[in-house]
Amino acid sequence: MERVFEVVRNVNPDVEFLLTVSPVALAATATENNVLVANNYSKSTLRSVAGYLSESYHWVHYFPSYDLITGVNSGIALYEPNQRSVHPDTVDIVMEKFMTEMLDLSPDAIDPDEKEDYEQNASVKQRVFEQRICEESMLEDFSR
């Protein structure tokens, strides 16, 4: 990962990285271990590395999607009945946190004319999210 950082930052020294660990469990393993053991090992290793990298480099950030799903017992259905797929309501909660924390798409950052719609309508949130990403990409293109 550090080699990837080096190569990419040689091309664009201002680039920042966002790391996360998927909360979706492994379905199988190529090891001799049970898939539960392999999953736990895999996720804990990835989380440790992501934590190390985000603490070591100020331009590497960690978003806790894994931590939000696996470290919380909020009373909502976190996973689908197959205990592998994350429940859509939980995905919405994590994405709301992502938009608020990582992209500053909190209701306070939204145009006042759209604020009520934003707070009540997932399609408006998606449009604002996509617009923000497109605007950031466009600004990056002009700054080169």
TIVO-723232 format. One record per residue (C-alpha): residue number from 1; z, x, y. Coordinates in Angstrom, 3 decimals. Layout:
// TIVO-723232
<nuti><num>NUM</num><up>Z</up><east>X</east><north>Y</north></nuti>
...
//
This chain:
// TIVO-723232
<nuti><num>1</num><up>0.000</up><east>0.000</east><north>0.000</north></nuti>
<nuti><num>2</num><up>0.783</up><east>2.834</east><north>2.356</north></nuti>
<nuti><num>3</num><up>-2.680</up><east>4.278</east><north>1.653</north></nuti>
<nuti><num>4</num><up>-4.218</up><east>0.898</east><north>2.554</north></nuti>
<nuti><num>5</num><up>-2.230</up><east>0.926</east><north>5.798</north></nuti>
<nuti><num>6</num><up>-3.491</up><east>4.419</east><north>6.559</north></nuti>
<nuti><num>7</num><up>-7.144</up><east>3.563</east><north>5.922</north></nuti>
<nuti><num>8</num><up>-7.079</up><east>0.314</east><north>7.889</north></nuti>
<nuti><num>9</num><up>-5.126</up><east>1.777</east><north>10.821</north></nuti>
<nuti><num>10</num><up>-7.619</up><east>4.652</east><north>11.022</north></nuti>
<nuti><num>11</num><up>-10.235</up><east>2.011</east><north>11.769</north></nuti>
<nuti><num>12</num><up>-7.988</up><east>-0.090</east><north>14.020</north></nuti>
<nuti><num>13</num><up>-4.710</up><east>1.570</east><north>15.051</north></nuti>
<nuti><num>14</num><up>-3.443</up><east>-1.677</east><north>16.611</north></nuti>
<nuti><num>15</num><up>-3.711</up><east>-3.783</east><north>13.457</north></nuti>
<nuti><num>16</num><up>-0.530</up><east>-5.332</east><north>12.110</north></nuti>
<nuti><num>17</num><up>0.135</up><east>-6.491</east><north>8.565</north></nuti>
<nuti><num>18</num><up>1.826</up><east>-9.592</east><north>7.238</north></nuti>
<nuti><num>19</num><up>3.268</up><east>-9.408</east><north>3.734</north></nuti>
<nuti><num>20</num><up>4.644</up><east>-12.198</east><north>1.602</north></nuti>
<nuti><num>21</num><up>5.431</up><east>-12.824</east><north>-2.047</north></nuti>
<nuti><num>22</num><up>4.094</up><east>-15.938</east><north>-3.715</north></nuti>
<nuti><num>23</num><up>6.725</up><east>-18.280</east><north>-5.134</north></nuti>
<nuti><num>24</num><up>4.265</up><east>-19.429</east><north>-7.822</north></nuti>
<nuti><num>25</num><up>5.538</up><east>-18.233</east><north>-11.170</north></nuti>
<nuti><num>26</num><up>3.446</up><east>-16.174</east><north>-13.554</north></nuti>
<nuti><num>27</num><up>1.827</up><east>-18.254</east><north>-16.283</north></nuti>
<nuti><num>28</num><up>1.484</up><east>-15.359</east><north>-18.720</north></nuti>
<nuti><num>29</num><up>2.215</up><east>-11.670</east><north>-19.085</north></nuti>
<nuti><num>30</num><up>0.431</up><east>-8.691</east><north>-20.562</north></nuti>
<nuti><num>31</num><up>3.762</up><east>-7.152</east><north>-21.512</north></nuti>
<nuti><num>32</num><up>5.831</up><east>-7.723</east><north>-24.602</north></nuti>
<nuti><num>33</num><up>8.490</up><east>-9.415</east><north>-22.475</north></nuti>
<nuti><num>34</num><up>8.960</up><east>-13.147</east><north>-22.212</north></nuti>
<nuti><num>35</num><up>7.028</up><east>-14.573</east><north>-19.241</north></nuti>
<nuti><num>36</num><up>10.319</up><east>-15.479</east><north>-17.508</north></nuti>
<nuti><num>37</num><up>11.470</up><east>-11.867</east><north>-17.677</north></nuti>
<nuti><num>38</num><up>8.055</up><east>-10.594</east><north>-16.571</north></nuti>
<nuti><num>39</num><up>7.986</up><east>-13.057</east><north>-13.678</north></nuti>
<nuti><num>40</num><up>11.446</up><east>-12.061</east><north>-12.472</north></nuti>
<nuti><num>41</num><up>10.570</up><east>-8.373</east><north>-12.685</north></nuti>
<nuti><num>42</num><up>7.257</up><east>-8.847</east><north>-10.900</north></nuti>
<nuti><num>43</num><up>8.660</up><east>-10.952</east><north>-8.055</north></nuti>
<nuti><num>44</num><up>11.695</up><east>-8.731</east><north>-7.506</north></nuti>
<nuti><num>45</num><up>9.524</up><east>-5.605</east><north>-7.428</north></nuti>
<nuti><num>46</num><up>7.050</up><east>-7.139</east><north>-4.974</north></nuti>
<nuti><num>47</num><up>9.873</up><east>-8.448</east><north>-2.776</north></nuti>
<nuti><num>48</num><up>11.584</up><east>-5.058</east><north>-2.737</north></nuti>
<nuti><num>49</num><up>8.393</up><east>-3.260</east><north>-1.767</north></nuti>
<nuti><num>50</num><up>7.580</up><east>-5.814</east><north>0.938</north></nuti>
<nuti><num>51</num><up>11.092</up><east>-5.442</east><north>2.338</north></nuti>
<nuti><num>52</num><up>10.879</up><east>-1.668</east><north>2.308</north></nuti>
<nuti><num>53</num><up>7.487</up><east>-1.628</east><north>4.037</north></nuti>
<nuti><num>54</num><up>8.461</up><east>-4.162</east><north>6.698</north></nuti>
<nuti><num>55</num><up>11.602</up><east>-2.163</east><north>7.489</north></nuti>
<nuti><num>56</num><up>9.725</up><east>1.153</east><north>7.512</north></nuti>
<nuti><num>57</num><up>6.854</up><east>0.235</east><north>9.846</north></nuti>
<nuti><num>58</num><up>7.225</up><east>-1.825</east><north>13.033</north></nuti>
<nuti><num>59</num><up>3.691</up><east>-3.175</east><north>12.573</north></nuti>
<nuti><num>60</num><up>4.391</up><east>-4.561</east><north>9.091</north></nuti>
<nuti><num>61</num><up>6.004</up><east>-7.992</east><north>8.981</north></nuti>
<nuti><num>62</num><up>7.402</up><east>-10.001</east><north>6.113</north></nuti>
<nuti><num>63</num><up>7.194</up><east>-13.782</east><north>5.868</north></nuti>
<nuti><num>64</num><up>9.765</up><east>-15.153</east><north>3.390</north></nuti>
<nuti><num>65</num><up>7.721</up><east>-17.765</east><north>1.508</north></nuti>
<nuti><num>66</num><up>9.205</up><east>-16.584</east><north>-1.798</north></nuti>
<nuti><num>67</num><up>12.721</up><east>-16.525</east><north>-0.370</north></nuti>
<nuti><num>68</num><up>12.392</up><east>-19.991</east><north>1.175</north></nuti>
<nuti><num>69</num><up>11.361</up><east>-21.532</east><north>-2.136</north></nuti>
<nuti><num>70</num><up>13.519</up><east>-19.639</east><north>-4.606</north></nuti>
<nuti><num>71</num><up>16.618</up><east>-19.005</east><north>-2.530</north></nuti>
<nuti><num>72</num><up>17.340</up><east>-22.498</east><north>-1.312</north></nuti>
<nuti><num>73</num><up>18.681</up><east>-25.572</east><north>-3.016</north></nuti>
<nuti><num>74</num><up>17.903</up><east>-28.128</east><north>-0.334</north></nuti>
<nuti><num>75</num><up>17.897</up><east>-31.206</east><north>-2.519</north></nuti>
<nuti><num>76</num><up>14.119</up><east>-31.623</east><north>-2.234</north></nuti>
<nuti><num>77</num><up>11.728</up><east>-31.166</east><north>-5.118</north></nuti>
<nuti><num>78</num><up>10.751</up><east>-27.515</east><north>-4.746</north></nuti>
<nuti><num>79</num><up>8.402</up><east>-27.400</east><north>-7.719</north></nuti>
<nuti><num>80</num><up>6.137</up><east>-29.845</east><north>-9.496</north></nuti>
<nuti><num>81</num><up>7.301</up><east>-31.085</east><north>-12.925</north></nuti>
<nuti><num>82</num><up>5.499</up><east>-28.130</east><north>-14.558</north></nuti>
<nuti><num>83</num><up>8.123</up><east>-25.899</east><north>-12.822</north></nuti>
<nuti><num>84</num><up>5.351</up><east>-23.537</east><north>-11.715</north></nuti>
<nuti><num>85</num><up>3.395</up><east>-25.232</east><north>-8.925</north></nuti>
<nuti><num>86</num><up>5.178</up><east>-25.598</east><north>-5.609</north></nuti>
<nuti><num>87</num><up>5.644</up><east>-29.232</east><north>-4.543</north></nuti>
<nuti><num>88</num><up>3.353</up><east>-30.242</east><north>-1.607</north></nuti>
<nuti><num>89</num><up>6.340</up><east>-31.308</east><north>0.529</north></nuti>
<nuti><num>90</num><up>7.843</up><east>-27.867</east><north>0.031</north></nuti>
<nuti><num>91</num><up>4.541</up><east>-26.217</east><north>0.981</north></nuti>
<nuti><num>92</num><up>4.586</up><east>-28.276</east><north>4.197</north></nuti>
<nuti><num>93</num><up>8.097</up><east>-27.031</east><north>5.007</north></nuti>
<nuti><num>94</num><up>7.143</up><east>-23.404</east><north>4.388</north></nuti>
<nuti><num>95</num><up>3.928</up><east>-23.709</east><north>6.423</north></nuti>
<nuti><num>96</num><up>5.835</up><east>-25.331</east><north>9.283</north></nuti>
<nuti><num>97</num><up>8.200</up><east>-22.363</east><north>9.232</north></nuti>
<nuti><num>98</num><up>5.232</up><east>-19.974</east><north>9.131</north></nuti>
<nuti><num>99</num><up>3.538</up><east>-21.634</east><north>12.093</north></nuti>
<nuti><num>100</num><up>6.768</up><east>-21.689</east><north>14.087</north></nuti>
<nuti><num>101</num><up>8.083</up><east>-18.220</east><north>13.253</north></nuti>
<nuti><num>102</num><up>4.955</up><east>-16.146</east><north>12.790</north></nuti>
<nuti><num>103</num><up>2.358</up><east>-17.843</east><north>15.005</north></nuti>
<nuti><num>104</num><up>4.596</up><east>-19.421</east><north>17.661</north></nuti>
<nuti><num>105</num><up>3.120</up><east>-22.832</east><north>16.952</north></nuti>
<nuti><num>106</num><up>6.402</up><east>-24.557</east><north>17.625</north></nuti>
<nuti><num>107</num><up>6.213</up><east>-27.866</east><north>19.488</north></nuti>
<nuti><num>108</num><up>7.281</up><east>-25.990</east><north>22.635</north></nuti>
<nuti><num>109</num><up>4.136</up><east>-23.846</east><north>22.413</north></nuti>
<nuti><num>110</num><up>1.831</up><east>-26.875</east><north>22.112</north></nuti>
<nuti><num>111</num><up>0.003</up><east>-28.593</east><north>24.971</north></nuti>
<nuti><num>112</num><up>2.342</up><east>-31.370</east><north>26.241</north></nuti>
<nuti><num>113</num><up>-0.465</up><east>-33.950</east><north>25.843</north></nuti>
<nuti><num>114</num><up>-0.623</up><east>-33.172</east><north>22.090</north></nuti>
<nuti><num>115</num><up>3.093</up><east>-32.635</east><north>21.477</north></nuti>
<nuti><num>116</num><up>3.923</up><east>-36.081</east><north>20.072</north></nuti>
<nuti><num>117</num><up>0.821</up><east>-36.102</east><north>17.864</north></nuti>
<nuti><num>118</num><up>1.608</up><east>-32.561</east><north>16.730</north></nuti>
<nuti><num>119</num><up>5.116</up><east>-33.471</east><north>15.644</north></nuti>
<nuti><num>120</num><up>3.942</up><east>-36.524</east><north>13.687</north></nuti>
<nuti><num>121</num><up>0.531</up><east>-35.671</east><north>12.309</north></nuti>
<nuti><num>122</num><up>-0.291</up><east>-33.001</east><north>9.715</north></nuti>
<nuti><num>123</num><up>-4.017</up><east>-33.024</east><north>10.597</north></nuti>
<nuti><num>124</num><up>-3.208</up><east>-32.172</east><north>14.224</north></nuti>
<nuti><num>125</num><up>-0.989</up><east>-29.324</east><north>12.999</north></nuti>
<nuti><num>126</num><up>-3.843</up><east>-28.048</east><north>10.840</north></nuti>
<nuti><num>127</num><up>-6.330</up><east>-28.271</east><north>13.744</north></nuti>
<nuti><num>128</num><up>-3.944</up><east>-26.446</east><north>16.089</north></nuti>
<nuti><num>129</num><up>-3.323</up><east>-23.817</east><north>13.394</north></nuti>
<nuti><num>130</num><up>-7.073</up><east>-23.305</east><north>12.845</north></nuti>
<nuti><num>131</num><up>-7.752</up><east>-23.242</east><north>16.587</north></nuti>
<nuti><num>132</num><up>-5.048</up><east>-20.611</east><north>17.080</north></nuti>
<nuti><num>133</num><up>-6.473</up><east>-18.422</east><north>14.327</north></nuti>
<nuti><num>134</num><up>-10.010</up><east>-18.765</east><north>15.716</north></nuti>
<nuti><num>135</num><up>-8.852</up><east>-17.953</east><north>19.247</north></nuti>
<nuti><num>136</num><up>-6.998</up><east>-14.864</east><north>18.043</north></nuti>
<nuti><num>137</num><up>-10.045</up><east>-13.694</east><north>16.091</north></nuti>
<nuti><num>138</num><up>-12.270</up><east>-14.228</east><north>19.104</north></nuti>
<nuti><num>139</num><up>-9.899</up><east>-12.283</east><north>21.369</north></nuti>
<nuti><num>140</num><up>-9.814</up><east>-9.447</east><north>18.851</north></nuti>
<nuti><num>141</num><up>-13.623</up><east>-9.326</east><north>18.848</north></nuti>
<nuti><num>142</num><up>-13.720</up><east>-9.051</east><north>22.646</north></nuti>
<nuti><num>143</num><up>-11.055</up><east>-6.359</east><north>22.780</north></nuti>
<nuti><num>144</num><up>-13.017</up><east>-3.890</east><north>20.647</north></nuti>
//
